[in-house]
Amino acid sequence: MRIYQFINKVPGGLMVVPLFIGMLINTFAPNALKIGGFTQALTNQGYPTVLAMYLFTVGTKMTLRAAPNMLKRGFGILLSKVGIAILISLAIAHWFHGNFVGLSTLAVLAAMNDTNGGMFLALTSTFGNKEDSGTYVAQSIETGPFVTMIVLVGAGLANIPWLTMFSVIAPIFAGAILGNLDSELRDFFSKHEPLIVPFMAFTLGQGINLKAVFVAGAPGILLGVAVLVLTGIVCILADRLLGGSGVAGAAASSTAGNATGTPQAIALADHSYAAIAPAATVQVAASVIVTAVLTPILTAWVFRRQQKKQMQLNAQVDLARREPQDEGENYPPPVGASNR
């Protein structure tokens, strides 16, 4: 049986498939794995531990050895993506009392401000250049629930102690320090990051009841389209303004698979979000799938458009170079001139 190949055919499969398996177990046999010992450790009770492992692994990839232009464009794309996420989520919080067509402030913020890093690197490697891929060094700061926590606390929408917030980012910092001190450690953890993802998704899924899926499904699709269009526009513009082609900006118009864990992480830190975290998780998961399908299409379109512009520019340059020679050849020889 080619189970692994089947999972990889699903957009964000290593995250999405285990997530839904966990949801099925929690919905139809919620006590099946709650038998104590190591088995129960792989239920939702073990989610914080697995999430900490994942955040540490992500942190090891944050290297400071990047060209200034990469950092400039990377931070430009990062600030654009997070900025539009903040504006829209705060608008929903204050103008629509935290709920717009079934989408909560938590779901919108979690989905919009976290880019699918694996997809970004794959797309920029295919359609871009090394500088495009290198911009993810700065963008990787948005990985995980920390940025969402900062925004919610800063806007007065959550009551999360600073020590709790530090406990979220501490594994990332620890990983970043080790990753910068030793490249072999960085390579080791980056190679094994995919191993943690299914366990994180499985334990997360066991905190969600499928009944919430039917309530939150349609808004989740809308959320995915909104992430693509809104963050895509601002990120492409930021990339171009900072000297890029727009490919890196388009590749950033997605929702990361690990963003599905953000609502639950917020709920663990502030219990007032516990009621809406399951629906928000499903909506973010839907956004992961929608953007996994549409972001590559957008990136390919931007790439082809850029190529077409470059070909037209090259043609104009070639024409300008040939014109003086062509005009000289068409002029008749001066009167009285002789061929020697």
C-alpha positions as CSV (number, residue, x, y, z in Angstrom):
1,M,0.0,0.0,0.0
2,R,1.3,3.4,-0.9
3,I,-0.1,5.3,2.0
4,Y,2.7,7.9,2.1
5,Q,2.2,8.8,-1.6
6,F,-1.5,9.1,-1.1
7,I,-1.0,11.5,1.9
8,N,1.4,13.6,-0.2
9,K,-1.2,14.0,-2.9
10,V,-3.4,15.9,-0.4
11,P,-2.4,19.6,-0.1
12,G,-0.6,19.9,3.2
13,G,-1.2,16.2,3.6
14,L,1.3,15.5,6.4
15,M,-0.6,18.0,8.5
16,V,-4.2,17.7,7.2
17,V,-4.6,13.9,7.1
18,P,-3.4,13.2,10.7
19,L,-5.5,16.2,11.8
20,F,-8.7,14.7,10.4
21,I,-7.9,11.2,11.7
22,G,-7.5,12.7,15.2
23,M,-10.8,14.6,14.7
24,L,-12.6,11.3,13.6
25,I,-11.4,9.6,16.7
26,N,-12.4,12.4,19.0
27,T,-15.8,12.6,17.4
28,F,-16.8,9.0,17.3
29,A,-14.6,7.3,19.9
30,P,-13.4,10.1,22.2
31,N,-12.2,7.7,25.0
32,A,-10.6,5.1,22.7
33,L,-7.0,6.3,23.4
34,K,-7.5,7.6,26.9
35,I,-6.2,4.4,28.5
36,G,-3.3,6.0,30.3
37,G,0.5,5.6,29.6
38,F,2.1,6.3,26.3
39,T,-1.1,5.9,24.4
40,Q,-2.9,8.6,26.2
41,A,0.2,10.8,25.8
42,L,-0.5,10.8,22.1
43,T,-4.0,12.3,22.6
44,N,-4.7,16.0,22.9
45,Q,-3.1,16.0,26.3
46,G,0.3,15.6,24.6
47,Y,-0.2,18.4,22.2
48,P,1.7,21.1,24.1
49,T,4.8,18.9,24.3
50,V,4.8,18.1,20.6
51,L,4.2,21.7,19.7
52,A,7.2,22.7,21.7
53,M,9.3,20.2,19.8
54,Y,8.1,21.6,16.5
55,L,8.8,25.2,17.5
56,F,12.3,24.3,18.6
57,T,12.9,22.6,15.2
58,V,11.6,25.6,13.3
59,G,13.9,27.9,15.3
60,T,17.0,26.0,14.2
61,K,16.4,27.2,10.6
62,M,16.5,30.9,11.5
63,T,20.0,31.9,10.4
64,L,21.4,35.4,10.6
65,R,23.8,34.8,7.7
66,A,21.7,36.3,4.9
67,A,22.5,39.0,2.4
68,P,21.1,42.5,3.3
69,N,18.8,42.6,0.2
70,M,17.3,39.3,1.1
71,L,16.6,40.5,4.6
72,K,15.2,43.8,3.3
73,R,12.8,42.1,1.0
74,G,12.0,39.4,3.5
75,F,11.1,41.9,6.3
76,G,9.1,43.9,3.7
77,I,7.0,40.9,2.8
78,L,6.7,39.9,6.5
79,L,5.5,43.3,7.6
80,S,3.0,43.5,4.7
81,K,1.5,40.1,5.4
82,V,1.3,40.6,9.2
83,G,0.1,44.2,8.7
84,I,-2.8,43.3,6.5
85,A,-3.7,40.4,8.9
86,I,-3.7,42.9,11.8
87,L,-5.9,45.5,10.0
88,I,-8.5,43.0,8.9
89,S,-8.7,41.0,12.2
90,L,-9.0,44.2,14.3
91,A,-11.7,45.5,11.9
92,I,-13.6,42.3,12.5
93,A,-13.0,42.6,16.3
94,H,-14.2,46.2,16.6
95,W,-16.8,46.6,13.8
96,F,-18.3,43.1,13.7
97,H,-17.9,42.1,17.4
98,G,-15.4,39.4,16.6
99,N,-17.5,37.5,14.0
100,F,-17.8,38.2,10.3
101,V,-19.8,35.7,8.2
102,G,-18.8,33.0,10.7
103,L,-15.1,33.9,10.8
104,S,-13.7,34.9,14.1
105,T,-10.9,37.4,14.7
106,L,-8.8,34.5,16.0
107,A,-9.3,32.4,12.8
108,V,-8.5,35.3,10.4
109,L,-5.4,36.4,12.3
110,A,-4.0,32.9,12.6
111,A,-4.6,32.1,8.9
112,M,-3.3,35.4,7.4
113,N,-0.1,36.0,9.3
114,D,1.6,32.6,8.9
115,T,3.1,31.6,5.5
116,N,3.5,28.0,4.4
117,G,7.3,27.9,4.5
118,G,7.7,24.6,2.6
119,M,5.5,25.7,-0.2
120,F,7.2,29.1,-0.3
121,L,10.6,27.6,-0.7
122,A,9.4,25.1,-3.3
123,L,7.7,27.8,-5.4
124,T,10.6,30.3,-5.2
125,S,13.0,27.5,-6.1
126,T,10.9,26.7,-9.1
127,F,9.9,30.2,-10.3
128,G,12.4,32.5,-8.6
129,N,16.0,32.7,-7.7
130,K,18.2,32.2,-4.6
131,E,17.4,35.7,-3.4
132,D,13.7,35.0,-3.5
133,S,14.2,31.8,-1.5
134,G,16.5,33.6,1.0
135,T,13.7,36.1,1.9
136,Y,12.1,33.4,4.0
137,V,14.9,33.9,6.6
138,A,13.1,37.0,7.8
139,Q,9.6,35.7,7.2
140,S,10.2,32.6,9.4
141,I,9.7,34.9,12.4
142,E,5.9,34.7,11.9
143,T,6.0,30.9,12.3
144,G,3.9,29.6,15.2
145,P,1.4,31.4,17.6
146,F,3.7,34.1,19.0
147,V,2.9,36.8,16.5
148,T,-0.8,36.1,17.0
149,M,-0.4,36.4,20.8
150,I,1.5,39.7,20.5
151,V,-1.3,41.2,18.3
152,L,-4.2,40.0,20.5
153,V,-2.5,41.2,23.7
154,G,-1.4,44.5,22.2
155,A,-5.0,45.1,20.9
156,G,-6.5,44.3,24.3
157,L,-8.3,41.3,22.9
158,A,-6.6,38.6,25.0
159,N,-5.3,38.4,28.6
160,I,-2.1,36.4,28.2
161,P,0.7,36.8,30.8
162,W,4.0,37.8,29.3
163,L,5.7,34.8,30.9
164,T,3.3,32.5,29.1
165,M,4.1,34.4,25.8
166,F,7.8,34.0,26.5
167,S,7.3,30.3,27.1
168,V,5.9,30.0,23.5
169,I,8.8,31.8,21.9
170,A,11.5,30.3,24.2
171,P,11.8,27.0,22.2
172,I,12.2,29.1,19.0
173,F,15.0,31.2,20.5
174,A,16.7,28.1,21.8
175,G,16.6,26.4,18.4
176,A,17.7,29.6,16.7
177,I,20.8,29.9,19.0
178,L,21.8,26.3,18.4
179,G,21.1,26.5,14.7
180,N,23.4,29.6,14.3
181,L,26.1,28.1,16.4
182,D,26.3,24.8,14.6
183,S,25.3,24.3,11.0
184,E,25.3,20.5,11.4
185,L,22.7,20.7,14.1
186,R,20.6,23.0,11.9
187,D,20.8,20.5,9.0
188,F,19.9,17.6,11.4
189,F,16.8,19.2,12.8
190,S,15.6,20.7,9.4
191,K,15.8,17.2,7.9
192,H,13.7,15.7,10.7
193,E,11.1,18.4,11.0
194,P,8.5,16.5,8.9
195,L,8.6,13.7,11.4
196,I,7.1,15.9,14.1
197,V,4.3,17.4,12.0
198,P,2.0,14.3,11.8
199,F,2.2,13.8,15.6
200,M,1.5,17.5,16.2
201,A,-1.5,17.3,13.8
202,F,-2.8,14.1,15.3
203,T,-2.8,15.3,18.9
204,L,-4.3,18.6,17.8
205,G,-7.1,16.8,15.9
206,Q,-8.2,15.0,19.1
207,G,-9.3,18.3,20.6
208,I,-11.7,19.0,17.8
209,N,-15.2,17.5,17.3
210,L,-16.3,17.0,13.7
211,K,-19.7,18.5,14.4
212,A,-17.9,21.9,14.4
213,V,-16.6,21.1,10.9
214,F,-20.0,21.4,9.3
215,V,-20.6,24.7,11.0
216,A,-17.2,26.2,10.1
217,G,-16.5,24.6,6.7
218,A,-17.9,27.2,4.2
219,P,-16.4,30.2,6.1
220,G,-13.1,28.3,6.0
221,I,-13.1,28.3,2.2
222,L,-13.9,32.0,2.2
223,L,-11.0,32.5,4.6
224,G,-8.6,30.7,2.2
225,V,-9.6,32.8,-0.7
226,A,-9.3,36.0,1.3
227,V,-5.8,35.0,2.5
228,L,-4.8,34.4,-1.1
229,V,-6.2,37.7,-2.5
230,L,-5.5,40.1,0.3
231,T,-2.1,39.0,1.5
232,G,-1.1,38.1,-2.1
233,I,-1.8,41.7,-3.3
234,V,0.1,43.4,-0.5
235,C,3.0,41.0,-0.5
236,I,3.5,41.2,-4.3
237,L,3.5,45.0,-4.2
238,A,5.9,45.0,-1.3
239,D,8.3,42.6,-3.1
240,R,8.2,44.7,-6.2
241,L,8.7,48.0,-4.4
242,L,11.8,46.5,-2.7
243,G,13.4,45.3,-6.0
244,G,11.9,41.9,-6.4
245,S,10.0,40.4,-9.2
246,G,6.8,39.7,-7.2
247,V,7.4,35.9,-7.2
248,A,8.4,35.8,-3.6
249,G,5.4,38.0,-2.7
250,A,3.0,35.7,-4.5
251,A,4.6,32.6,-2.9
252,A,3.9,34.1,0.5
253,S,0.1,34.2,-0.1
254,S,-0.6,31.0,1.8
255,T,-1.6,29.7,5.2
256,A,1.0,27.4,6.9
257,G,-0.1,24.0,8.0
258,N,1.2,24.6,11.5
259,A,-1.2,27.6,11.7
260,T,-3.9,25.1,12.5
261,G,-2.3,24.8,15.9
262,T,-2.4,28.5,16.7
263,P,-6.1,28.7,17.9
264,Q,-5.6,25.9,20.3
265,A,-2.3,27.4,21.5
266,I,-4.1,30.7,22.1
267,A,-6.9,28.9,24.0
268,L,-4.4,27.2,26.2
269,A,-2.9,30.6,27.1
270,D,-6.2,32.4,27.4
271,H,-9.2,30.2,28.3
272,S,-11.7,32.8,27.0
273,Y,-10.9,31.5,23.5
274,A,-11.6,27.9,24.3
275,A,-15.1,28.0,23.0
276,I,-14.2,29.3,19.5
277,A,-10.8,27.5,19.1
278,P,-12.3,24.3,17.6
279,A,-14.2,26.2,14.9
280,A,-11.2,28.5,14.2
281,T,-9.0,25.4,13.9
282,V,-11.2,23.9,11.2
283,Q,-11.4,27.2,9.3
284,V,-7.7,27.6,9.4
285,A,-7.3,24.0,8.2
286,A,-9.6,24.8,5.3
287,S,-7.5,27.9,4.5
288,V,-4.4,25.7,4.4
289,I,-6.0,23.4,1.8
290,V,-7.4,26.3,-0.3
291,T,-4.2,28.2,-0.4
292,A,-2.2,25.1,-1.1
293,V,-4.2,24.8,-4.3
294,L,-4.4,28.5,-5.3
295,T,-1.0,29.9,-4.2
296,P,1.0,27.9,-6.8
297,I,-1.4,29.1,-9.5
298,L,-0.9,32.7,-8.5
299,T,2.8,32.4,-8.3
300,A,3.0,30.8,-11.7
301,W,0.9,33.6,-13.1
302,V,3.1,36.3,-11.6
303,F,6.2,34.4,-13.0
304,R,4.8,34.2,-16.5
305,R,3.8,37.8,-16.4
306,Q,7.2,38.9,-15.3
307,Q,8.8,36.7,-18.0
308,K,6.6,38.3,-20.7
309,K,7.6,41.8,-19.5
310,Q,11.3,40.9,-19.5
311,M,11.0,39.5,-23.0
312,Q,9.4,42.7,-24.2
313,L,12.1,44.8,-22.5
314,N,14.8,42.7,-24.1
315,A,13.2,43.1,-27.5
316,Q,13.1,46.8,-27.1
317,V,16.8,46.9,-26.0
318,D,17.8,44.8,-29.0
319,L,15.8,47.1,-31.4
320,A,17.4,50.2,-29.9
321,R,20.9,48.7,-30.4
322,R,20.2,47.8,-34.1
323,E,18.6,51.1,-35.1
324,P,21.7,53.2,-35.7
325,Q,23.4,50.5,-37.8
326,D,20.2,49.9,-39.8
327,E,19.8,53.6,-40.5
328,G,23.4,54.0,-41.6
329,E,23.0,51.1,-44.0
330,N,19.9,52.7,-45.6
331,Y,21.5,56.1,-46.3
332,P,22.9,56.7,-49.9
333,P,26.7,57.3,-50.1
334,P,27.8,61.0,-50.1
335,V,28.0,62.8,-53.4
336,G,31.5,62.6,-54.9
337,A,32.5,59.7,-52.7
338,S,34.4,56.9,-54.4
339,N,34.8,53.3,-53.6
340,R,38.4,52.3,-52.8
